[in-house]
Amino acid sequence: MSQESENNAKAYWKANLRLVMICLVIWFVVSYLFGIMLVEPLNEIRLGGYKLGFWFAQQGSIYTFVALVFFYAWRMNALDRKFGVEED
């Protein structure tokens, strides 16, 4: 493997890990912090008749996870094109 392709592979992997970490942090904040740790303060706010803390614990974390799956796929397709490793 040439030095340039090795550097390209390292940059691709670094970008991939950064994207994964961003998604995991968002998921952690929504599911753990909003759904468990901050549930009482969030329950003071209502969303569609439901307490916001309850909503995050029951549905918000699931919706966020599904959105993150689509976001990750979209960003990885862009990274694949950028680094020339896209699939046809």
C-alpha atoms as one frame of an Amber mdcrd trajectory, in Angstrom:
protein
   0.000   0.000   0.000   1.390   3.380  -0.967   1.871   6.171   1.530  -0.866
   8.252  -0.088  -3.475   5.476   0.011  -2.495   4.674   3.609  -2.979   8.334
   4.574  -6.292   8.336   2.706  -7.421   5.216   4.599  -6.427   6.775   7.932
  -8.290   9.992   7.117 -11.367   7.987   6.080 -11.290   5.968   9.299 -10.791
   9.121  11.395 -13.785  10.786   9.703 -15.859   7.634  10.238 -14.973   7.473
  13.950 -15.753  11.160  14.372 -19.187  10.657  12.819 -19.871   7.624  15.023
 -18.850   9.554  18.145 -21.105  12.487  17.239 -24.056  10.122  16.745 -23.345
   8.293  20.010 -23.104  11.549  21.969 -26.422  12.770  20.551 -28.063   9.420
  21.333 -26.628   9.439  24.871 -27.842  12.977  25.550 -31.353  12.263  24.289
 -31.834   8.808  25.778 -29.910   8.991  29.055 -29.773  12.657  30.003 -33.178
  13.762  28.686 -34.971  10.466  29.334 -33.532   9.660  32.780 -31.387  12.319
  34.438 -33.275  15.467  33.404 -36.744  13.952  33.303 -38.123  15.989  36.221
 -37.189  19.453  34.861 -38.344  18.433  31.389 -41.681  17.255  32.777 -42.515
  20.910  33.441 -42.792  21.350  29.656 -45.662  19.767  27.748 -45.508  18.426
  24.210 -48.830  17.476  22.642 -50.406  17.086  26.073 -47.602  14.871  27.396
 -44.807  15.796  29.746 -41.614  16.327  27.733 -39.479  14.145  30.026 -41.953
  11.283  29.635 -42.007  11.811  25.869 -38.203  11.615  25.635 -38.128   8.476
  27.770 -40.860   6.710  25.803 -40.660   7.966  22.219 -38.096  10.710  21.773
 -35.081   8.469  22.155 -36.497   5.984  19.643 -37.274   8.719  17.095 -33.813
  10.164  17.631 -32.212   6.753  17.099 -34.089   6.207  13.832 -33.157   9.719
  12.653 -29.514   9.046  13.568 -29.514   5.834  11.516 -30.651   7.751   8.430
 -28.266  10.635   9.189 -25.337   8.205   9.571 -26.156   6.465   6.272 -26.438
   9.812   4.471 -23.139  11.129   5.899 -21.309   7.849   5.261 -22.405   7.926
   1.625 -20.942  11.433   1.395 -17.713  10.296   3.090 -17.486   7.288   0.783
 -17.751   9.561  -2.255 -15.224  12.008  -0.796 -12.639   9.274  -0.225 -13.445
   7.325  -3.388 -14.694   4.139  -1.721 -18.378   4.346  -2.696 -20.262   1.297
  -3.847 -22.158   1.231  -7.136
